[in-house]
Amino acid sequence: MEYTVKGLSCLAGVSARTLRYYDQIGLLRPARINSSGYRIYGPAEVDLLQHILFFRELGFPLAKIKEIMAAPEFDQTQALREHRKKLVEKRAQLDALIANVEKTIAYKEGRIEMSDKDKFEGFKQKLVEENERIYGKEARAKYGDESVDKSTAKVLNMTREDYDAVTQLNVELMETLAAAYKTGDPGGELAQKAADLHRQWLCYYWPEYSKEAHASLARMYVEDERFTAYFDKEQPGLAAFLRDAILIYTGQAE
């Protein structure tokens, strides 16, 4: 079956503007343009759009999706298997959060006892599983299984006070970093404060800290587009600025 932009938009639940943008960036081209100038999409394009939406649901940026799908070795069936695996992992995370909410309701109603640690188990488990899914392969290759497993154990053993502290520390870090960026000086007082806050934040997750590892992570913030997208979503260039500030802070600047 074939669809116009409007038809495919209704079928897939995405806007016509989105489909036109996907065409513009070369992510999803129509099968053909008809004599009236309408974009026409066939079964192959419908399948590709399904993959795109799966990738988007899993948090992939459009540039990465385009790279994956344009690769000669891209296999749609294998991609679906990977989608399923990741969606099952995501479901497990949601199930943990739902269980935590249900347990908290029972606690509030006086039906069970619940420790402060129990209240945050779902959030910590979700954080660990998401980090493993998104960054686990690279982290294990770079730092080794033992180091990553120790970091995971440290997160799961966080107390409520630790959880609150690291959450507030992240807020302070991002506020300080935003202010420092406006100065344009990664070696300035504000930027170096941001680098130190970043070190403090890392120490809640890393089993041990080193300047070399800190600098290596800072470089990854620019080299890996997933990190770059996170820091640059509000202010383009923020990831590179943080990298430069950390390299100065750790004495690793070239």
C-alpha positions as CSV (number, residue, x, y, z in Angstrom):
1,M,0.0,0.0,0.0
2,E,1.2,3.5,-0.7
3,Y,0.7,6.7,1.4
4,T,1.0,10.4,0.9
5,V,2.7,12.5,3.7
6,K,-0.7,13.0,5.2
7,G,-1.6,9.4,5.1
8,L,1.7,8.2,6.6
9,S,1.5,10.9,9.2
10,C,-1.9,9.6,10.3
11,L,-0.8,6.0,10.2
12,A,2.4,6.4,12.2
13,G,1.3,9.2,14.6
14,V,4.0,11.6,13.5
15,S,3.5,15.1,12.1
16,A,3.7,15.8,8.4
17,R,6.3,18.4,9.2
18,T,8.5,15.6,10.8
19,L,8.2,13.5,7.6
20,R,9.2,16.4,5.4
21,Y,12.2,17.1,7.7
22,Y,13.3,13.4,7.5
23,D,13.2,13.8,3.7
24,Q,15.1,17.0,3.9
25,I,18.0,15.5,5.9
26,G,18.0,12.3,3.9
27,L,16.8,10.1,6.7
28,L,13.6,8.9,5.1
29,R,13.1,9.6,1.4
30,P,9.7,9.0,-0.3
31,A,9.6,6.2,-2.9
32,R,8.6,8.7,-5.5
33,I,7.0,12.0,-6.2
34,N,3.8,11.7,-8.2
35,S,2.6,13.9,-11.0
36,S,0.9,16.3,-8.6
37,G,4.1,16.8,-6.7
38,Y,3.1,14.7,-3.7
39,R,5.6,12.6,-1.8
40,I,4.5,8.9,-2.0
41,Y,5.7,6.3,0.5
42,G,5.6,2.6,-0.1
43,P,6.0,-0.6,2.1
44,A,9.8,-0.2,2.3
45,E,9.5,3.4,3.6
46,V,6.9,2.3,6.1
47,D,9.3,-0.3,7.5
48,L,12.1,2.2,7.7
49,L,9.9,4.7,9.5
50,Q,9.1,2.0,12.0
51,H,12.8,1.5,12.7
52,I,13.3,5.3,13.0
53,L,10.6,5.5,15.6
54,F,12.0,2.6,17.5
55,F,15.4,4.2,17.5
56,R,13.9,7.6,18.6
57,E,12.0,5.8,21.5
58,L,15.4,4.4,22.7
59,G,16.9,7.9,22.7
60,F,19.1,7.8,19.5
61,P,19.8,11.2,17.9
62,L,18.7,11.5,14.3
63,A,22.3,11.7,13.0
64,K,23.2,8.4,14.6
65,I,20.0,6.8,13.3
66,K,20.9,7.9,9.8
67,E,24.4,6.5,10.1
68,I,23.1,3.2,11.4
69,M,20.5,2.8,8.7
70,A,22.8,3.9,5.9
71,A,25.4,1.3,6.7
72,P,25.8,-1.4,4.1
73,E,25.6,-4.1,6.9
74,F,22.3,-2.7,8.3
75,D,19.9,-5.7,8.7
76,Q,16.3,-4.8,9.4
77,T,15.5,-8.2,11.0
78,Q,18.5,-8.0,13.3
79,A,17.7,-4.4,14.1
80,L,14.2,-5.5,15.2
81,R,15.8,-8.1,17.5
82,E,17.9,-5.4,19.0
83,H,14.9,-3.1,19.4
84,R,13.0,-5.8,21.2
85,K,15.9,-6.5,23.5
86,K,16.3,-2.8,24.5
87,L,12.5,-2.4,24.8
88,V,12.4,-5.4,27.2
89,E,15.1,-3.8,29.2
90,K,13.2,-0.5,29.3
91,R,10.1,-2.4,30.4
92,A,12.0,-4.0,33.2
93,Q,13.1,-0.5,34.4
94,L,9.5,0.7,34.3
95,D,8.3,-2.4,36.1
96,A,10.9,-1.6,38.9
97,L,9.6,1.9,39.2
98,I,5.9,0.8,39.2
99,A,6.8,-1.7,41.9
100,N,8.5,1.0,43.9
101,V,5.4,3.3,43.6
102,E,3.0,0.5,44.6
103,K,5.2,-0.2,47.6
104,T,5.3,3.4,48.6
105,I,1.5,3.6,48.4
106,A,1.2,0.6,50.7
107,Y,3.7,2.3,53.1
108,K,1.7,5.6,53.0
109,E,-1.5,3.6,53.8
110,G,0.2,1.9,56.7
111,R,0.1,-1.6,55.2
112,I,3.9,-2.2,55.1
113,E,7.1,-0.8,56.5
114,M,9.5,0.8,54.0
115,S,13.1,1.9,54.7
116,D,14.6,5.1,53.2
117,K,16.8,2.8,51.0
118,D,13.7,1.0,49.7
119,K,12.2,4.3,48.5
120,F,15.0,4.9,46.1
121,E,15.7,1.4,44.8
122,G,13.6,1.8,41.7
123,F,15.3,5.1,40.7
124,K,18.8,3.7,41.3
125,Q,18.1,0.5,39.4
126,K,16.7,2.5,36.5
127,L,19.9,4.7,36.5
128,V,22.2,1.7,36.5
129,E,20.3,-0.1,33.7
130,E,20.1,2.9,31.5
131,N,23.8,3.6,31.9
132,E,24.6,0.0,31.1
133,R,22.4,0.1,28.0
134,I,23.7,3.3,26.6
135,Y,27.3,3.4,27.8
136,G,28.1,-0.1,29.2
137,K,29.9,-1.5,26.2
138,E,32.2,1.5,25.8
139,A,32.8,1.8,29.6
140,R,33.7,-1.9,30.0
141,A,36.1,-1.8,27.0
142,K,37.7,1.4,28.4
143,Y,37.8,0.8,32.1
144,G,37.3,-3.0,32.5
145,D,34.4,-5.1,33.9
146,E,35.7,-4.9,37.5
147,S,35.7,-1.1,37.6
148,V,32.3,-0.8,36.0
149,D,30.8,-3.4,38.4
150,K,32.3,-1.5,41.4
151,S,30.7,1.7,40.1
152,T,27.3,-0.1,39.7
153,A,27.6,-1.5,43.3
154,K,28.4,2.0,44.6
155,V,25.2,3.5,43.0
156,L,23.0,0.7,44.3
157,N,24.4,1.2,47.8
158,M,23.7,4.9,47.8
159,T,21.8,6.1,50.9
160,R,18.9,8.6,50.6
161,E,21.3,11.3,51.8
162,D,23.8,10.4,49.0
163,Y,21.0,10.3,46.4
164,D,19.8,13.8,47.5
165,A,23.3,15.1,47.6
166,V,24.4,14.0,44.1
167,T,21.1,15.2,42.6
168,Q,21.6,18.7,44.1
169,L,25.3,18.6,43.1
170,N,24.3,18.0,39.5
171,V,22.0,21.0,39.6
172,E,24.7,23.2,41.0
173,L,27.2,21.9,38.4
174,M,25.0,22.7,35.5
175,E,24.1,26.2,36.8
176,T,27.7,27.0,37.5
177,L,28.8,25.6,34.1
178,A,26.1,27.7,32.3
179,A,27.4,30.9,34.1
180,A,31.0,30.0,33.4
181,Y,30.3,29.5,29.7
182,K,29.1,33.1,29.4
183,T,32.6,34.2,30.5
184,G,34.2,32.4,27.6
185,D,37.2,31.4,29.8
186,P,37.6,27.7,30.7
187,G,40.5,28.6,33.0
188,G,38.5,31.2,34.9
189,E,37.3,30.9,38.5
190,L,33.7,29.9,37.6
191,A,34.8,27.3,35.0
192,Q,37.3,25.8,37.5
193,K,34.6,25.7,40.1
194,A,32.4,23.8,37.6
195,A,35.3,21.3,37.0
196,D,35.7,20.7,40.7
197,L,31.9,20.2,41.1
198,H,32.1,17.7,38.3
199,R,34.9,15.9,40.2
200,Q,32.7,15.8,43.3
201,W,29.8,14.5,41.3
202,L,32.0,11.7,39.7
203,C,33.1,10.6,43.2
204,Y,29.6,9.5,44.0
205,Y,29.8,7.0,41.0
206,W,33.4,6.1,40.6
207,P,35.1,3.6,43.0
208,E,38.2,5.7,42.8
209,Y,39.2,9.0,41.2
210,S,42.2,9.9,39.1
211,K,43.0,13.1,37.1
212,E,43.8,11.0,34.1
213,A,40.4,9.2,34.1
214,H,38.7,12.5,34.7
215,A,40.4,14.1,31.6
216,S,39.7,11.0,29.5
217,L,36.0,11.3,30.3
218,A,36.0,15.0,29.5
219,R,37.5,14.3,26.1
220,M,34.7,11.7,25.5
221,Y,32.1,14.4,26.1
222,V,33.2,15.9,22.8
223,E,34.2,12.7,20.9
224,D,30.9,10.8,21.7
225,E,27.9,12.6,20.2
226,R,25.6,11.1,22.9
227,F,27.4,13.0,25.6
228,T,27.7,16.1,23.4
229,A,24.0,16.1,22.7
230,Y,23.3,16.0,26.5
231,F,25.4,19.0,27.3
232,D,24.7,21.0,24.2
233,K,20.9,20.6,24.2
234,E,20.5,24.0,25.9
235,Q,23.8,25.7,24.9
236,P,25.7,24.5,21.9
237,G,29.4,24.3,22.7
238,L,28.9,23.6,26.4
239,A,30.5,20.1,26.1
240,A,33.7,21.4,24.6
241,F,33.8,24.2,27.2
242,L,33.5,21.7,30.0
243,R,36.1,19.5,28.4
244,D,38.6,22.4,28.2
245,A,37.8,23.4,31.8
246,I,38.4,19.9,33.1
247,L,41.6,19.5,31.1
248,I,42.9,22.7,32.7
249,Y,41.7,21.5,36.2
250,T,43.4,18.1,35.9
251,G,46.6,19.6,34.4
252,Q,46.0,17.6,31.2
253,A,45.6,20.5,28.8
254,E,47.9,20.4,25.8
